[in-house]
Amino acid sequence: MKAQKEAIKERIVMAALDGFREHLKSSFSEFKKFGLTFSMTHPAFGEAIKGLKTRESIEAAAASCLTEAKIAIDAVAREARVAGARLRIA
């Protein structure tokens, strides 16, 4: 039973991590043509779900953590676009 619960937690975290990676990739793909790459540390999904018991609470915590990470990615991408626009103007 414990192994099954851990497997469920792992699937939830891996799905959230995949969502993070995909959002990161799509948000910064436009900068590849300039030879720029971006990296960010992945969210602490494990910490977000620590101590939670129900599948619903684990899914909700992972989704919330992913949402926060996507907001951070969008903010960095927005700043990079603004900086790029300034360079083109100068």
C-alpha positions in Angstrom: 0.0 0.0 0.0 2.8 2.4 0.9 4.6 1.7 -2.4 1.4 2.4 -4.3 0.9 5.8 -2.5 4.5 6.7 -3.3 4.0 5.8 -6.9 1.0 8.1 -7.1 2.9 10.9 -5.5 5.7 10.4 -7.9 3.4 10.4 -11.0 1.8 13.7 -9.8 5.1 15.4 -9.2 6.6 14.1 -12.5 3.5 15.4 -14.4 3.9 18.8 -12.7 7.6 18.8 -13.5 6.9 18.0 -17.1 4.4 20.9 -17.2 7.1 23.2 -15.8 9.7 22.1 -18.4 7.3 22.5 -21.2 6.2 26.0 -20.2 9.9 27.0 -19.7 10.7 25.6 -23.2 7.8 27.3 -24.9 8.3 30.6 -23.1 11.9 31.0 -24.1 12.0 29.3 -27.5 11.9 32.7 -29.3 15.3 33.6 -27.8 17.1 30.6 -29.3 17.6 32.5 -32.6 19.8 34.9 -30.7 21.8 32.2 -29.1 20.4 32.9 -25.7 19.4 30.1 -23.3 17.6 30.4 -20.0 17.5 28.0 -17.1 15.6 28.1 -13.8 15.7 25.8 -10.9 12.6 23.6 -10.8 10.0 24.3 -8.2 10.1 22.3 -5.0 7.2 20.0 -5.8 8.4 17.5 -3.2 8.3 20.2 -0.5 4.9 21.3 -1.6 3.3 17.9 -1.2 5.2 16.9 1.9 2.9 15.6 4.6 -0.2 15.6 2.5 -2.3 12.4 2.5 -5.0 12.6 0.0 -4.6 12.4 -3.7 -6.7 15.5 -4.1 -4.6 17.6 -1.7 -1.4 16.4 -3.4 -2.7 17.3 -6.8 -3.8 20.7 -5.6 -0.5 21.5 -4.0 1.5 20.4 -7.1 -0.8 22.4 -9.3 -0.5 25.5 -7.1 3.3 25.1 -7.1 3.3 24.8 -10.9 1.1 27.8 -11.3 3.5 29.9 -9.2 6.5 28.6 -11.3 4.7 29.5 -14.6 4.0 33.0 -13.3 7.7 33.4 -12.5 8.7 32.1 -15.9 6.3 34.5 -17.6 7.8 37.4 -15.6 11.3 36.6 -16.7 10.3 36.1 -20.3 8.5 39.4 -20.2 11.6 41.2 -18.8 13.8 39.5 -21.5 11.4 40.7 -24.2 11.5 44.3 -22.9 15.3 44.2 -22.7 15.5 42.8 -26.2 13.2 45.6 -27.5 15.5 48.2 -25.8 18.5 46.8 -27.5 16.8 47.0 -30.9 15.9 50.6 -30.3 19.4 51.7 -29.2 
